[in-house]
Amino acid sequence: MLENIDQESTTQHDRWMQRCIDLAKKARGQTAPNPMVGSVIVRNGQILGEGFHPRAGEPHAEIFAIRAAQQTGEDLQDATLYVNLEPCNHYGRTPPCSEAIIKAGIGEVVIGAIDANPQVSGTGRERLLAAGVKVTTGVLEQQCLQLNEAFFYRMKTNLPFGIFKYAMTLDGKIATTSGHSYWITGAEARHLVHDLRVGCDAIITGGHTVRLDNPHLNTHGLSVHSPLRVVVTQSCELPDEANLWKVTDTEKTLVITLPDVNLQLKQKLRDRQVEVLELDDISPKFVMQELGKRGCNTVLWECGGRLGAAAIKAKMVQKVYAFIAPKLIGGFTAPSPIDDLGLMMMTDAMSLERSQFQQIGTDFLITGYLN
């Protein structure tokens, strides 16, 4: 039966669901193509077991929680299992969690959000109900949806969730007229960018950025996980020596380019364990389709204005992180973060929805969603 809950139960449900969310975040950036999931088993206000899904192919969060609870020797009939995402009900790389919950004899399950995966999408809940398990859904639902917004987006579109990040001065410049750009923002803002990368499966940049800035595009030690670094370039005119080619065992790099250009460099890159993918069309949509096929949930666009504008026009960007430094550079020819979008009227401007503003050290950050 679907359970109605009173205010006291709601407070307790919120508490334990928040614990599930906190557990799920321990694997941030490491679960793709799967979502981030945490689970807690509670009885009489005491945790009997908990766990989170560490990466694809390994047991789901509910299984870790059940195993831990069973080691206590306690009867689980009066226990409640909390999980931020509906338990799966199909055989994938692992058996269905719904059956494991039923087999463990757990009497109640509290779910944060229903799974958007069409292989699950309500069937996990219905299987539990059919077995006589009490089921409550929608606890901290918005927080649970937010946690896995990229996974839900990929389930709906077969494309990764795109984030466009840039840093600019107060007068809208990302570099001086000479091209110099280090550093626009302070250490605190740069640290936040490194943390943002932790939660991403891939980072896209352009050949011009590689030539000009020689970026690392890693997490600078904040996580053992390092997202796939993707360079999109038509000419493949890239430097023989670049930071992206130096570490290729733990920090993977993929160069996406056209066939029949700079074959000599392509071979040099392959010899250095850099993957080179030749596509007839390397526009943002085709690049994102490729990354979607590879199971990427979240992709970060860290690129110049031309590639950024192309990604926005192709609707491959869903969220924007705009860092603003209280500095003035000036110069009509100094580059701005986004190239021509083809908009001729101010009434055509793209507005950010659900926008938020915060101060990061001496800088400011505006985030929001593109419709």
Disulfide bonds with the S-S distance in Angstrom:
none
